[in-house]
Amino acid sequence: MSTLLKPGIALAIAALFCHSAAAQQPAAPDSVVQAQLDAYNERDLERFLSIYSEGAELYAFPAALQTKGKAAIRQRYQPRFADAKLGVKLVNRIVQGNIVIDQERVHVTLPDGPGVIETIVIYEVRGAQIVKATLLPGRTLQGEKL
């Protein structure tokens, strides 16, 4: 005896499998990095940290480990998030697989007042979290605006 599914039931089952597969897809790397950038601009340290993996590593270019783990990242960024001038403007973004490269202008309070630090950040994303970020600071511009 042959059992055939009615067309409506077959479509419902197919939709369920497609929805389930879509729900398991990892977040797009650029979306993960953008969420981190948004949290940075809102100075929301908890949301910022939630985007980093527990063992995330921050490097100074090319390969000098600066910070490892969320607790150390918190310690590094907590004072920065208290800066009322803090903000970042995305200048350019390149995405290749799970690597996102951002060119940024970071507005901060420098020792002599407001300024901008131009920087390149290379992010490595796995799933929905940043596992590695390599920072390549450029010029520091006193008094510049984003």
N, C-alpha and C positions, 0 to 999 in steps of 0.2 A: 504494500500500500504506500503510495507516494504522498508525502505531506508537503504542501505548498503554502507559503505564507501569503496572506492577502496583501495587496500592494501597500495599503496604509500601514500595516504592521511592519512590513519590510522597510519602509521609509523611516518609520519611527526608530527601529533598531539601528539602521544606518546612521541616522542623525545622532543617536546616543553614542555610537562608537566614534563618530567624527568629533563630537563635542568633548568626549573623554580624551581623545588624542590631542585635541587643541589645548585642553586644560593642562596637559602634561608637557607642552612645549616650553622650553626655557625662554625666559624673557630675552628680547632682543638686546644685545650688548649696548647699543647706543641709548636705548630706553633706560637701562640700569644706570649708565653714566649720567644721563640727563636728570634722573631722579636724585642722584647724589649732588649734582650741580644746583638743582632747585633747593634742596635741603640746606646747602651751603649758603645760598643767597638769602634764605629765610632765617639763617643762623639757628637752625633746628638741629642741635647736636645729636639728639637721640635718633632722629630719622636718618641723619647723615651716617651715623655709626651702623645703623641697621642694614645699610647697603654694603658694608664691608664684611667679609667672612671673618670668622673668629680668629684665624691665623693670618690675616691679611698682612702684607709687607709693603712698606713704603721705601723707595730707593731714591737716592740722588743719582742722576745720570752719570756714568753709564750703569754702574752696578754696586754702588755703595749703600748697603742696608742702613737705613736711618731709624726705622720704627717697625716693630713686629707685634701684631696682636691688637685686638680692640682696646684693651686697657691702655696700651701705649699710645694708640691713635687718639683716644679720648684726652690723654694728658697733653699731647701735642697740640690738639685743636681747641681745647676748652678756652684758653686765653684768647685765641683769635676770634672765637664766636662772641666774645664780650665786646669786640670792637664795633661800635655803631657805624663805622665807615665801611665795614667789610662787605664785599660784593664781588662777583665775578661776571665778566662778559665773555661769552663764547665768540671767538673770532672765526675759527674754522674747525671742522671736525672731519676726520677720516675714519672709516670703519672697514676693517679687513678681518673677517671671521669673528673671533672673540676678542680682538684687539681694537681699542678705540683710542685715537690720538686726537687730543684737543689742543688747540692754540687758544690761550686765555689771557685776559687782562684782569688782574686781581687788584681791586681797590682796597687799600689798607691804610691804617695810620702808621706812618713811619716815625722814627725818632724826631724828625724835624717837621712833622705835620702830615697831612694827607698826601698820598701818592699812589702810583700804580706799579705793579710788578708784572712784566710780561713773562709768560711761562708756557712751556709745552709739557703736557702730561700724557704719558702712555699708560692706559689702563688695560689690565687683563681681566676679563669677566668670565666667570663660570656659573652657569645657572642664572640666578638672579642676584649674584653678589660679585663685588670687586675683590679679587684675590691678590692683586699686585698693582701698584701705581708707581711709575718712575717719573720723577719730576726733573725738568731741565729749566731752571730759572734763566731768564734773559735779563733785559735792562730793567733797572729800577728808576722810575721817573718821579721825581719830587713834584708835588703840586698838580700832577696830571689828573684828569678826570676820565672816567670810563667812557 
